[in-house]
């Protein structure tokens, strides 16, 4: 492959990595990301959508909660 094709592939890969890898272990989730609604597809919850901000006591009226998130992918 030519150098320009390799550079193009590298730049696309780098851009995608930067966009998807916004957080690392121990980072605080931004307020904007806490307000994104996520559909509940299984389990009992008060609403049909969940926002990470629902567990933030500054937003939810002082109700302190602990949230454990586990993300898995099968490739």
N, C-alpha and C positions, 0 to 999 in steps of 0.2 A: 504494500500500500504506500501511497505517497505521503509525504510529511504533512501536507495540508489536510488530508483525510484523517490522519492520526490526530492532528491538532484539533480538528473539528469534533471528533469522538471524545477526546479528552476534555474539551471545554464543555460539551453537553453533560458529560458525566460529572464534572466538577459543579456545574450549576445545579443539577438535580440533587447532588449530595448536600450542597449548602442549603437548598430549600427544605429538604426533608429532615435534615439533622439539626433542627433549631435548639433542641434541649439535650442536656447531658444529665447524668445522675446528680441529684442534689440541687438542680436549678429550680427557681421559683417560676411558676407558670404565670404568664402575663395576664392582666385583667382582660384584655381583648380576647385572648384564647380561652379564658374562663367563661366567657359569655356565648361561646359557640354551642348551639343545641345539638345533641346527639340522640338519635332514635333509640328507644329501648325495645329490643327484639325478644328478650326473654327475662323473666323474673318479675317480682312485685316491686313496683315503685309508684309514688304518688301521682306522677304525670306520665305522659307518653314519651316525653323527652327528658334527657338529663343534661345538665350543664355542670362543668366542674365547679363553677361558682356557687352551685347549690350547697357545697360543703364549706364555703368560705364564710366565716361568721361576720365579716365586715359587710357582706352582701346579703346574707340570708336572715338578718334580724338578730344576730347574737347567738345562734345555735351552733356550738362548736362540735365538729365532727372530724373523724379520721377517715381518710380515703386511701385505699390501697389499690393501685392500678397495676394490672398485669396485662401486657400486650404480647400476643403470640402470633407467629405466622408460620404456616407450613408451605414450604416451597417445593 
